[in-house]
Amino acid sequence: MAKKSAVENNEKKRRLADKYADKRASLKAIVDDRSLPIEERFAATLKLAELPRNSAAVRVRNRCEVTGRPRGFYRKLKMSRISLRELGNQGKIPGLVKSSW
């Protein structure tokens, strides 16, 4: 199991990213729009910089939903390789067949 504090910090970042997603997207659209005057784009850049750093989706780490492990993560299953193996051996993942010979 991962540290509870690390998992909670990640959840806090996820909530912040969801909260500011629309505002961040609209400001980024203004910054990327080359048809707008440079002053307006620069003002949007400054507003974007004022937002909390942890509100960026890039700061959220993919973690296993079972154990919280940050490495060896399968996006499709939302779990780590170790959890996948354990649950697969127990027959709890439908469609997963363990091959061994």
FIZAVO-961556 format. One record per residue (C-alpha): residue number from 1; residue in one letter; x, y, z. Coordinates in steps of 0.2 Angstrom, whole numbers. Layout:
BEGIN
> NUM|a|X|Y|Z
...
//
This chain:
BEGIN
> 1|m|0|0|0
> 2|a|6|18|-4
> 3|k|6|31|9
> 4|k|-11|38|13
> 5|s|-4|56|13
> 6|a|2|53|-5
> 7|v|-14|46|-11
> 8|e|-24|60|-3
> 9|n|-12|73|-10
> 10|n|-15|66|-27
> 11|e|-34|66|-24
> 12|k|-33|84|-19
> 13|k|-24|88|-36
> 14|r|-37|79|-45
> 15|r|-51|89|-37
> 16|l|-42|105|-41
> 17|a|-39|100|-59
> 18|d|-58|96|-61
> 19|k|-63|112|-53
> 20|y|-52|124|-64
> 21|a|-53|114|-80
> 22|d|-65|125|-89
> 23|k|-56|141|-84
> 24|r|-39|134|-88
> 25|a|-46|128|-106
> 26|s|-53|145|-110
> 27|l|-38|155|-105
> 28|k|-27|143|-115
> 29|a|-38|145|-130
> 30|i|-35|164|-129
> 31|v|-16|162|-127
> 32|d|-16|150|-142
> 33|d|-27|161|-153
> 34|r|-14|170|-165
> 35|s|-28|182|-172
> 36|l|-30|191|-155
> 37|p|-18|206|-150
> 38|i|-2|202|-141
> 39|e|-8|212|-126
> 40|e|-24|202|-123
> 41|r|-14|185|-125
> 42|f|-1|191|-113
> 43|a|-15|196|-100
> 44|a|-22|179|-102
> 45|t|-5|171|-99
> 46|l|-4|181|-83
> 47|k|-21|175|-77
> 48|l|-16|158|-81
> 49|a|-1|160|-70
> 50|e|-11|166|-56
> 51|l|-21|149|-55
> 52|p|-15|136|-42
> 53|r|-1|126|-49
> 54|n|-9|110|-43
> 55|s|-25|114|-54
> 56|a|-15|108|-69
> 57|a|-20|91|-75
> 58|v|-2|87|-78
> 59|r|2|87|-60
> 60|v|-10|72|-56
> 61|r|-1|56|-55
> 62|n|-10|40|-61
> 63|r|-11|28|-46
> 64|c|-18|11|-44
> 65|e|-36|11|-37
> 66|v|-33|-4|-26
> 67|t|-16|0|-18
> 68|g|-12|17|-23
> 69|r|5|12|-31
> 70|p|11|25|-43
> 71|r|22|14|-55
> 72|g|17|0|-66
> 73|f|0|7|-70
> 74|y|-12|0|-83
> 75|r|-23|15|-89
> 76|k|-37|3|-96
> 77|l|-39|-6|-79
> 78|k|-34|8|-68
> 79|m|-23|-3|-57
> 80|s|-5|-8|-55
> 81|r|3|-23|-63
> 82|i|5|-31|-46
> 83|s|-13|-29|-41
> 84|l|-18|-36|-58
> 85|r|-8|-51|-56
> 86|e|-15|-54|-38
> 87|l|-33|-52|-43
> 88|g|-30|-62|-59
> 89|n|-23|-77|-49
> 90|q|-39|-76|-38
> 91|g|-50|-76|-54
> 92|k|-58|-59|-49
> 93|i|-55|-51|-66
> 94|p|-67|-57|-79
> 95|g|-59|-62|-96
> 96|l|-42|-63|-89
> 97|v|-33|-80|-91
> 98|k|-17|-84|-83
> 99|s|-5|-93|-94
> 100|s|8|-104|-87
> 101|w|17|-119|-93
//
